[in-house]
Amino acid sequence: MVYSNRGDWGHQHLLLFFIILTAWESGSGQVHYSVPEEAKHGTFVGRIAQDLGLELAELVPRLFRVASKGHGDLLEVNLQNGILFVNSRIDREELCGRSAECSIHLEVIVDRPLQVFHVEVEVKDINDNPPVFPETKKNLFIAESRMLDSRFPLEDASDADIEENALLTYRLSPNEFFSLDVPTNGEQEKPLGLVLRKSLDREESPELHLLLTATDRGKPELTGTVQLLIKVLDANDNAPVFDRTLYVAKLPENVPNGTLVIKLNASDLDDGMNGDIIYSFSSDVSPDIKSKFYMDAINGEIIAIGHIDFEECKTYKIRVEAIDKGYLPLAGHCTVLVQVLDANDNAPELTVTSLSLPISENAQRGTVITLISVSDRDSGANGQVTCTLSPHVPFKLVSTFKNYYSLVLDSALDRESVANYELLVTARDGGSPSLSATASVSVEVADVNDNAPTFAQAEYTVFVKENNPPGCHIFTVSARDADAQENALVSYSLVERRVGERALSSYVSVHAESGKVYALQPLDHEELELLQFQVSARDAGVPPLGSNVTLQVFVLDENDNAPALLPLPGAGGVGGAVSELVWRSVGAGHVVAKVRAVDADSGYNAWLSYELQPAAGGARSPFRVALYTGEISTTRSLDEADSLRQRLLVLVRDHGEPALTATATVLLSLVESGQAPKASSRVLAGAAGAETALVDVNVYLIIAICAVSSLLVLTLLLYVALRCSAPPSEGACGPGKPTLVCSSAVGSWSYSQQRRQRVCSGEGPPKTDLMAFSPSLPPCPGSLNPTEDPQASLESSGKKISEHLAMYLSFGSSGSMHTLGSREVRI
């Protein structure tokens, strides 16, 4: 007899056609192939390179590779012809079990540029597994008193194949007592069983031997058999009966051991021992079920004793027997279907692949940096994963395919602001409570040359004493570049130009690496007071970037020029001596001659004083010399005792450190009133002219003194501001602190040789400046005695200033000449 539990073949073929058509349309967005299981090595699967639009010549240069998570090397690609072929044995049942759909997901990755393709290879089932019964031999004990149409359940056969290859038909060997009852589709509560068609007679047939055969519908057909040994028992007419033939229980996964799954109830109409029931699992229950569930034989409770995992098994089908304690025990049967409920007990998994690091800081938006894949073993909402990125970073995640993401650049990068990003990628499922997993991605930013070297100041002021040794280090410039490596290597050079008739490089040089500036030759304050030039800093990037800084080098004066005597107009003399005729009748305080001298230096070094040397033999001279004007005048009226020829030695001294001197010889001849009419008339004419211009000149002198004093105060303020802002100078022979010229009890006006001062600050000709020295400077801080009263010092300075002004007025009344820089003012 042949029994089938499937529908009509025509309907099944039509349904299969629609399923295949729907699967093809839903996957048309990616490349699909199919291959039968157990295919031989080298079996052609598809021209994958051609189907992906890739040229064969670019497979190797672009590092064409195929990855399949968890499936090893089942499939491979021939890089010479781009064909996907079977590399090792493919067992569909091992890969997918009883799942209706079975496919291998391949990731095809190529570089330059980075691309990812997804390929699905469907594994087709072949009929390579025969039907298998749980046992090859089964014993059945049936009482002879059982009624006709009694049903005795049998365990179904199983086939590891799917679809047509797993559709089974059953056939029972011919006999007169039993027929085979095969349930229709979906009747889980009614398993395969034997139906008693003729009453049993133990005395006539104590044992029956039957053969049950299961046949699948594959090509070729495969069969499986089980031998049924039926032993006919006597007595005990009523078997236990369950409330229901099918029990359904829902059990959450991960329940603790000892959790009650379900309580079964069976009853027996017999009395006494024949009505006592013992519960147990059927003899054909698998060891896996017995390791996870326990059956209480007395009260019919099924208890969980092992780890229940939804991801391992979603449904447990348990056959249970209720056997009475009669001499000839009878059994009732039922099926318990335990449905495992999923719990969110699996956190998502993150995989980071194909890192493209480091990334250049000038990379364009949308540049792909990393590929990220996520997965979750749970199902439903518990298996739905969302991926997020740590906030406030110039990157974003872009979903590319199902649970695949690309980490791409979202905004511009600046290595000088952030050189390395530590990103945190978080994958979170939709369970309650949700579970998450994180992965750290370190993104290093590569430098490009986008920053020019910069100086701390746009301009530096340097003070250098004149007469410096050649090669003297006078200053160090330093520029900083925010870039890295070779882009931050700074070299220095002069911005060449002409200084007068000479090149700038003949005066100074700069070291290319250290930025030290050297004076190549001694500098002369009298020739060059200010040297202004630029130093360029340039990095080693491609293309190189640079910037300039301006240096103002002030050459400070030193006392290297002695006073020089000037000849008096109209005065006679031999060998540099000054000869004058003096009336013997002149009174005390009469000016008889004047010594004129100049000093090529400036400032304090050009401030001259005059001193009359004592006469030979210690004789007291009737003449004296003014300390600052050089005017020689009588100290008393001349008399007959005075020698007719007076020889005076005047020492001219500057105020430098150390002081330099010059000596002037003045020869005076004493004459009576009638002996020198020409000289006398000349003196009278000069006196008359002086008397006439005295009033007007004094007014101009006072105005000039006030203007010069104001100009000097402003100059000092500017100088102090520059000194406070200038960095400390370097070098053993570099510029020291400029000496502050202070007033003293001997006055503060100086002579300076009439000359043109050169200030080299541009490309034009040298400039002529007015050099002036204030009569109102306060005393030097270093010269103040710590024990002196500051108020007394201020009063002393005020007195000195008054004396100086009075002295200037006296200079004007004496008709002297003062040289101010390159101008002369005759008073």
Helices and strands as residue ranges (DSSP letters): E 2-4, H 9-26, E 31-36, E 44-46, H 48-51, G 56-58, E 65-67, E 75-78, E 83-86, H 92-96, E 103-110, E 115-124, E 137-143, E 151-153, G 163-166, E 168-172, E 178-181, E 193-196, E 207-216, E 223-233, E 241-242, E 246-252, E 260-263, E 266-267, G 272-275, E 277-281, H 287-292, E 293-295, E 301-304, E 315-324, E 331-341, E 349-353, E 359-360, E 368-375, G 380-383, E 385-389, E 395-401, E 404-409, E 420-429, E 436-446, E 454-455, E 459-465, E 472-476, E 479-480, G 485-488, E 490-494, E 498-499, E 502-503, G 504-506, E 508-510, E 516-519, E 530-539, E 546-556, E 564-566, E 578-583, E 591-594, E 596-598, G 603-606, E 608-612, G 616-618, E 623-625, E 631-634, E 645-654, E 661-671, H 677-725, E 759-760, G 781-783, H 790-813, E 817-820, E 823-826
